[in-house]
């Protein structure tokens, strides 16, 4: 059983959430131990003040080092060990299910919640705190992120959920999004539950769930396919992005260059594409690539998929603006012309 200690200015806020629903039942049943500590108890002054003005000026207050240090030191003494200390911060690595699984394997964790304009950097350095973010945005304090992390970890503890299937088939756990879910009635607003789910044929249902999960991931989060690993290998080794247009398949770069020269785009889009040209020209193309034959199949290494999709984002926006369809396809055994792979991509900013 893991123990999680949350150091916060608002322990009641945290306790209110952690005492309800699945996490609350898990705590009461002894499957997970979560405790909330008030940093103000270690303020050392009659007003319980734990913040002060920032050196160098600026608006807002900064949490002082000493109360935080004393609070966490007391927690460590109570535990009898030196657990990993997590500081919830928008500057940290972004929380993923893999990070959750990693932290869920610890015996104990201390989560520090910042507030105001943050905390004195010296206490983070002194404590060796790891920074974790719940996203690229800023909140008023670290309590909500701490609750998100605690909830995600709690769900993976034995006994908190009915069985491992309750979390192991969900979105992100195995690198894919979850298949769609349905319940009664069988028909709602003329929309029927997929017939295979009504058959009771377990193998057929499992196959449908697996195939649908893959399709949902391809449609909603294609980038996840390239982060998914099986025995250290990418789920799909190659990616191609193309435009099906007038019964042909154009490589997206070739297609954008074509409509650029035909002046189909707006002046603003022309300028954006012109700035992108040095990057697009650096992408691999077959030596025999003739101007008249734009429908050559170009496959790129999947491990670069994140960079590729980021780089193509302005192109996707332009195509959608002009109601032109584009497709993203992935494969372990690509067909057609296989172009030399390029390991070095520059993300267009």
Residue pairs with C-beta under 8 A, 6 or more apart in sequence:
1 30
1 31
1 32
1 33
1 157
1 158
2 32
2 33
2 104
2 106
2 107
2 108
2 109
2 153
2 157
3 33
3 34
3 35
3 79
3 83
3 107
3 108
3 109
4 32
4 33
4 34
4 35
4 108
4 109
4 110
4 111
4 150
4 153
4 154
5 34
5 35
5 36
5 37
5 75
5 79
5 83
5 108
5 109
5 110
5 111
6 14
6 34
6 35
6 36
6 37
6 110
6 111
6 113
6 146
6 150
7 37
7 39
7 68
7 71
7 72
7 75
7 110
7 111
7 112
7 113
8 14
8 36
8 37
8 38
8 39
8 113
8 142
8 143
8 146
9 38
9 39
9 40
9 50
9 113
9 115
9 141
10 113
10 141
10 143
11 36
11 37
11 38
13 143
14 36
14 143
14 146
14 147
15 36
17 23
17 147
18 24
18 27
18 34
18 36
18 147
18 150
19 27
22 154
22 155
22 160
22 161
23 32
23 34
23 150
23 151
23 154
23 160
25 160
26 32
26 154
26 157
26 159
26 160
27 33
27 34
29 159
31 157
31 158
31 159
31 160
32 153
32 154
32 157
32 160
34 150
34 154
37 71
37 74
37 75
38 71
39 50
39 63
39 67
39 68
39 71
40 48
40 50
40 67
41 48
41 71
42 50
42 66
42 67
42 68
42 70
42 71
42 74
43 49
43 50
43 67
44 66
44 67
44 70
50 63
50 64
50 67
50 68
51 61
51 62
51 63
51 64
51 115
51 116
52 61
52 62
52 64
53 61
53 62
54 60
54 61
54 62
54 117
58 117
59 117
60 116
60 117
61 116
61 117
62 116
62 117
62 118
62 119
62 120
63 114
63 115
63 116
63 118
63 119
63 120
64 120
65 119
65 120
65 122
65 123
65 126
66 123
68 112
68 119
68 120
68 123
68 127
69 123
69 126
69 127
72 85
72 110
72 112
72 127
75 110
76 82
76 83
76 110
79 108
81 107
81 108
83 106
83 107
83 108
83 109
83 110
84 103
84 106
84 109
84 110
84 130
85 109
85 110
85 111
85 112
85 127
85 128
85 129
85 130
86 103
86 109
86 110
86 111
86 112
86 129
86 130
86 131
86 132
86 149
87 111
87 112
87 114
87 119
87 124
87 129
87 130
87 131
87 132
87 142
88 111
88 112
88 113
88 114
88 131
88 132
88 133
88 134
88 142
88 145
88 146
88 149
89 114
89 118
89 131
89 132
89 133
89 142
90 133
90 135
90 136
90 137
90 138
90 139
91 131
91 133
92 130
92 131
92 132
92 133
93 99
93 131
93 132
93 133
94 132
94 133
94 134
94 135
94 136
95 132
95 133
95 134
95 135
95 145
95 148
95 149
95 152
96 172
97 152
97 172
97 173
99 132
100 149
100 152
100 153
100 156
101 156
101 173
103 109
103 149
103 153
104 153
104 156
104 157
109 153
111 142
111 146
111 149
111 150
112 119
112 127
112 129
112 142
113 141
113 142
113 143
113 145
113 146
114 141
114 142
115 140
115 141
115 142
123 129
124 131
132 145
132 149
133 145
134 144
134 145
134 148
134 149
139 145
154 160
155 161
155 166
155 167
156 167
161 167
167 173
168 174
169 178
169 209
170 178
171 177
171 178
172 224
174 228
175 224
175 227
175 228
175 229
175 235
176 213
176 214
176 216
176 217
176 224
176 225
176 228
177 213
177 216
177 217
177 220
177 221
177 224
178 213
178 216
179 208
179 209
179 210
179 212
179 213
179 216
180 212
180 216
182 193
182 194
182 197
186 192
186 193
186 198
187 193
194 208
196 204
196 205
196 208
197 205
197 208
199 205
217 224
217 225
218 225
218 328
218 330
222 305
222 309
222 328
222 330
223 305
223 306
223 309
225 234
225 235
225 236
225 302
225 305
225 330
226 234
226 235
226 236
226 239
226 302
226 303
226 305
226 306
226 330
227 306
228 234
228 235
229 235
234 302
234 303
235 302
235 330
236 302
236 330
236 331
236 332
237 301
237 302
237 331
237 332
238 299
238 300
238 301
238 302
238 330
238 331
238 332
238 334
239 299
239 300
239 301
239 302
239 304
239 305
239 308
239 328
239 329
239 330
240 251
240 297
240 298
240 299
240 300
240 328
240 329
240 331
240 334
241 251
241 252
241 308
241 312
241 326
241 327
241 328
241 329
242 249
242 250
242 251
242 252
242 255
242 297
242 326
242 327
242 329
243 249
243 250
243 251
243 252
243 255
243 319
243 324
243 325
243 326
243 327
244 250
244 325
244 327
245 255
245 324
245 325
248 294
248 295
249 295
249 297
250 258
250 294
250 295
251 294
251 295
251 296
251 297
251 298
252 312
252 315
252 326
253 280
253 283
253 285
253 298
254 285
254 289
254 294
254 296
255 294
256 273
256 280
256 315
256 318
257 280
258 294
259 265
260 270
260 273
260 274
263 270
264 322
265 273
265 318
265 322
269 318
269 321
272 314
272 318
273 314
273 315
273 318
275 348
276 314
276 315
276 348
279 311
279 346
279 348
282 342
282 346
283 298
283 300
283 342
283 345
284 298
284 300
284 339
284 340
284 341
284 342
285 296
285 298
285 339
286 296
286 298
286 337
286 339
286 340
289 296
296 336
296 337
296 339
297 334
297 335
297 336
297 337
297 338
298 337
298 339
299 331
299 334
299 336
299 338
299 339
299 341
300 308
300 339
300 341
300 342
301 341
301 342
301 343
302 330
304 342
304 343
304 345
307 345
307 347
308 345
309 328
310 347
310 348
311 345
311 346
311 347
311 348
314 348
315 326
316 326
319 325
319 326
